[in-house]
Amino acid sequence: MTKILLTTLTAMAALAGTVAAPPPAGASAGYTRAEFRADLDHLNELGVIGVQGRVVLADGTVWTATSGVADVRTERPVPANGHFRIASNTKTFVATVVLQLVAEGRLGLDDTVERHLPGVVAGNGNDGSAITVRDLLQHTSGLYDYSVDVPGSGIEEGDDGFRRHRFDHYEPAELVAMAVAHPPHFPPGTDFRYSNTGYVLAGMIIERTTGRSWAEEVDRRIVEPLRLRHTTVPGDDPFMPAPYARAYQQWDLGTPPTDTSFYNPTRSDAAGAMVSTTADLGRFFRALFAGELLPPGQLEEMKTTVEADGGIAAGYGLGVYENRLTCGGTYWDHGGNTIGVISRGGVTEDGTKSVSLVFTGAHGDSMEDIAAMREYSERIIDRVFCG
């Protein structure tokens, strides 16, 4: 059976449109810190259990705001810069390392997977000699998304399934094996379909090329130079560093969310295992688009997009989404969605302005409730960049 991964938080992501909705009624011409705080309070009223947000303006001014609770039992407040699982934002870190290796002449974007990982992608119509590194980073490989088959991640298994499997350990090769047990969706390079499998393979290629794990390379090439002191790859550690807001997953509409804060992140590997904060994540994206991490040629490669499916963005580059603004122009981000946590935000083209929003749980009785949360979060991001 194919797992259904549509939960309250994943639905918020899946319902995202290509153009942000207009600002809320009564919005002023210039968006303010007070309005930002009020907007996060409104998200809480709509059903988000805990939300934290951070904005960095072009002049260096920082806004932080929180709303809701970090723990439904104790009702402790959400920390302003709490740690959270950044999920697929990890992909942008991994893509950056790959592009650094390309700039160093150690990898080529048009190298095949077979060249670096012989025999790993084979069987059931899968052919690593036809898939390029670029395909992995741009979700044009056609490979089946292994995460659909990870035990304990589907809505039909619910909280019981999650708790049975939450401490399971996975090796990258096991995750890839789940994917190649299925035929590909299409010939490589002919279409776009989001697949976490591509980034697990990218992590394996980093290790084969450098002799160090993707986590070590992210640490020495990005985390240490940028002094991202609250950004880690936790390995098998299922727990969260303090401070953090607990994660809550609603497994079905109208049911109470359950605590999903702790699980073994090896199920996500290079596709989404990292932990960070809104401050560190914003710093990373600003540095990336300001040209601090990649030479101009590789940054342009990252920003060269293909049309993304699902209507969730204007396009997908190498580890980044391009998104349209109501005031014209675009912003860049990735976003992340994992069990009980969703993160959204973005950075301007020149890397001078960023916004980060993190939701640790949401509760909705209908798809309309979920849509309202999603639409309002999009409005906030649009107001930050257009205000």
JOTA-V807504 format. One record per backbone hydrogen bond with DSSP energy under -1.0 kcal/mol. CO is the residue of the C=O (numbers start at 1). NH is the residue of the N-H. Records with the same first field share a line. If there is no record, write none. Layout:
CO = NH  NH
//
This chain:
4 = 155
7 = 11
8 = 12
9 = 13
10 = 14
11 = 15
13 = 16
24 = 27
32 = 36
33 = 37
34 = 38
35 = 39
36 = 40
37 = 41
38 = 42
39 = 43
40 = 44
41 = 45
42 = 46
43 = 48
47 = 363
49 = 69
50 = 360
51 = 67
52 = 358
53 = 65
54 = 356
55 = 63
56 = 354
57 = 60
61 = 57
63 = 55
65 = 53
67 = 51
70 = 246
71 = 75
76 = 70
84 = 276
86 = 89
87 = 90
88 = 91
89 = 92
90 = 94
91 = 95
92 = 96
93 = 97
94 = 98
95 = 99
96 = 100
97 = 101
98 = 102
99 = 103
100 = 104
101 = 106
102 = 105
108 = 111
109 = 134
111 = 133
113 = 117
117 = 120
121 = 128
123 = 126
127 = 130
128 = 114
131 = 113
132 = 136
133 = 137
134 = 138
135 = 140
137 = 319
139 = 193
140 = 189
142 = 185
145 = 148
146 = 149
150 = 153
154 = 157  158
157 = 161
158 = 162
159 = 163
160 = 164
161 = 165
162 = 166
165 = 168
166 = 264
171 = 175
172 = 176
173 = 177
174 = 178
175 = 179
176 = 180
179 = 182
187 = 190
195 = 198
196 = 200
197 = 201
198 = 202
199 = 203
200 = 204
201 = 205
202 = 206
203 = 207
204 = 208
205 = 209
206 = 210
207 = 211
213 = 217
214 = 218
215 = 219
216 = 220
217 = 221
218 = 222  223
219 = 224
222 = 226
223 = 228
224 = 227
227 = 229
228 = 231
232 = 275
234 = 237
238 = 263
243 = 83
247 = 260
249 = 258
250 = 8
252 = 255
258 = 249
264 = 267
265 = 268  269
268 = 271
269 = 272  273
274 = 86
275 = 232
276 = 84
277 = 281
278 = 282
279 = 283
280 = 284
281 = 285
282 = 286
283 = 287
284 = 288
285 = 289
286 = 290
287 = 292
288 = 291
295 = 299
296 = 300
297 = 301
298 = 302
299 = 303
301 = 304
302 = 318
306 = 316
315 = 322
316 = 306
320 = 317
321 = 333
322 = 314  315
323 = 331
325 = 328
329 = 325
331 = 323
332 = 347
333 = 321
336 = 343
338 = 341
340 = 248
341 = 338
342 = 359
343 = 336
344 = 357
346 = 355
347 = 332
348 = 351
353 = 348
354 = 56
355 = 346
356 = 54
357 = 344
358 = 52
359 = 342
361 = 49
364 = 254
366 = 370
367 = 371
368 = 372
369 = 373
370 = 374
371 = 375
372 = 376
373 = 377
374 = 378
375 = 379
376 = 380
377 = 381
378 = 382
379 = 383
380 = 384
381 = 385
382 = 386
383 = 387
//
